[in-house]
């Protein structure tokens, strides 16, 4: 094989290898968090309290962890989110349902106790101009679904 052909062959192998790797990354499925083992099992009230009392400690303990949370359903949004918390309280846990579990809202009712599992993605400790919103803490879970008993 001539040196020119060897160089072209090496370039072709690199391009094919890179294309295959890119295809594999593109086809990779996101993991179903609901079927994994939870890092933390906690009630909605305890989760809210943890962020209200010690934000830095709660960030280390919960953010980017798989959290199984149980609480009373305050509101259900049929576009893919559920809110847990006590009626009359400005604090709540907002749960964004994973696309594979988008229909899970049909398994629950407002005012009932439900169990969800997802990744704790953030929080908002009410510092807004809206007086009612500034009284509470909102903890957010993403990629979640109803955790069956």
C-alpha positions as CSV (number, residue, x, y, z in Angstrom):
1,X,0.0,0.0,0.0
2,X,1.3,3.4,-0.9
3,X,1.9,6.0,1.8
4,X,-0.9,8.2,0.4
5,X,-3.3,5.3,0.6
6,X,-2.3,4.5,4.1
7,X,-3.1,8.1,5.2
8,X,-6.5,8.0,3.5
9,X,-7.2,4.6,5.1
10,X,-6.4,6.0,8.6
11,X,-8.5,9.1,8.0
12,X,-11.4,6.9,6.8
13,X,-11.2,4.6,9.9
14,X,-11.2,7.7,12.2
15,X,-14.2,9.2,10.4
16,X,-16.1,5.9,10.6
17,X,-15.2,5.4,14.2
18,X,-16.2,8.9,15.2
19,X,-19.5,8.6,13.3
20,X,-20.3,5.3,15.0
21,X,-19.5,6.8,18.4
22,X,-21.7,9.9,17.7
23,X,-24.5,7.6,16.6
24,X,-24.2,5.6,19.8
25,X,-24.4,8.7,21.9
26,X,-27.4,10.0,20.0
27,X,-29.3,6.7,20.4
28,X,-28.5,6.3,24.1
29,X,-31.7,6.3,26.2
30,X,-32.1,8.4,29.3
31,X,-32.4,6.1,32.3
32,X,-35.8,5.6,33.9
33,X,-35.3,7.2,37.3
34,X,-38.5,5.8,38.7
35,X,-37.2,2.2,38.4
36,X,-33.9,2.9,40.1
37,X,-33.0,2.6,43.8
38,X,-33.6,5.9,45.6
39,X,-30.7,7.7,47.2
40,X,-33.0,9.4,49.7
41,X,-36.6,8.5,51.0
42,X,-38.3,11.4,52.6
43,X,-41.7,13.1,53.1
44,X,-42.5,16.3,51.2
45,X,-42.8,18.2,54.5
46,X,-39.3,17.0,55.6
47,X,-37.8,17.9,52.2
48,X,-39.2,21.4,52.4
49,X,-38.1,21.9,56.0
50,X,-34.5,20.8,55.1
51,X,-34.2,23.5,52.4
52,X,-35.9,26.1,54.6
53,X,-33.6,25.5,57.6
54,X,-30.2,24.8,56.0
55,X,-30.0,25.5,52.3
56,X,-26.3,24.6,51.9
57,X,-26.6,21.3,53.7
58,X,-29.8,20.4,51.8
59,X,-28.1,21.1,48.5
60,X,-25.3,18.7,49.3
61,X,-27.8,16.1,50.6
62,X,-30.5,16.3,47.9
63,X,-29.5,18.1,44.6
64,X,-28.8,15.7,41.7
65,X,-29.8,12.7,43.9
66,X,-32.7,10.3,43.3
67,X,-35.3,11.2,45.8
68,X,-38.4,9.2,46.7
69,X,-40.9,11.7,48.2
70,X,-44.3,11.2,49.7
71,X,-46.9,13.9,50.3
72,X,-50.3,15.3,49.8
73,X,-51.2,16.2,46.2
74,X,-52.0,20.0,46.1
75,X,-52.5,20.4,42.4
76,X,-52.2,18.3,39.2
77,X,-51.3,19.9,35.9
78,X,-52.1,17.5,33.0
79,X,-49.2,18.8,31.0
80,X,-46.7,17.0,33.2
81,X,-46.3,18.4,36.7
82,X,-47.7,17.6,40.1
83,X,-47.4,19.8,43.2
84,X,-47.2,18.3,46.7
85,X,-47.7,20.2,49.9
86,X,-50.1,21.1,52.7
87,X,-53.2,23.2,51.8
88,X,-52.7,26.8,53.0
89,X,-48.9,26.5,53.0
90,X,-46.9,28.6,50.5
91,X,-44.1,25.9,50.5
92,X,-44.4,23.0,48.0
93,X,-42.6,20.3,46.1
94,X,-43.0,20.7,42.3
95,X,-42.6,17.4,40.4
96,X,-41.9,17.4,36.7
97,X,-43.0,14.1,35.2
98,X,-40.7,12.1,32.8
99,X,-42.1,11.7,29.3
100,X,-42.4,8.0,29.9
101,X,-44.5,8.7,33.0
102,X,-46.5,11.7,31.7
103,X,-49.8,9.8,32.2
104,X,-49.0,9.0,35.8
105,X,-51.2,12.0,36.9
106,X,-54.2,9.8,36.1
107,X,-53.2,7.4,39.0
108,X,-53.6,10.1,41.6
109,X,-56.1,12.7,42.9
110,X,-55.7,16.1,44.5
111,X,-56.0,15.8,48.2
112,X,-54.7,12.3,48.3
113,X,-51.3,11.0,49.5
114,X,-49.0,10.0,46.7
115,X,-45.4,8.7,46.3
116,X,-43.1,10.0,43.6
117,X,-39.5,9.4,42.6
118,X,-37.3,11.7,40.6
119,X,-34.1,13.7,40.6
120,X,-34.0,16.8,42.9
121,X,-33.0,19.5,40.5
122,X,-33.3,22.7,42.5
123,X,-35.2,24.9,45.0
124,X,-36.4,28.4,45.4
125,X,-36.5,30.0,48.8
126,X,-39.1,32.7,48.3
127,X,-37.3,36.0,47.8
128,X,-39.7,37.5,45.3
129,X,-41.7,40.7,45.3
130,X,-44.9,38.6,45.6
131,X,-45.7,38.5,49.3
132,X,-47.4,35.1,49.3
133,X,-44.7,33.5,47.2
134,X,-41.9,35.0,49.3
135,X,-43.3,33.1,52.4
136,X,-42.6,29.6,51.1
137,X,-39.9,27.3,49.7
138,X,-40.3,25.4,46.5
139,X,-38.3,22.2,45.9
140,X,-38.2,20.8,42.4
141,X,-37.9,17.2,41.1
142,X,-37.4,16.3,37.5
143,X,-37.6,13.1,35.5
144,X,-40.1,11.8,38.0
145,X,-43.0,9.4,38.0
146,X,-45.5,7.8,40.5
147,X,-43.7,5.2,42.6
148,X,-45.9,2.2,42.9
149,X,-46.2,0.7,46.4
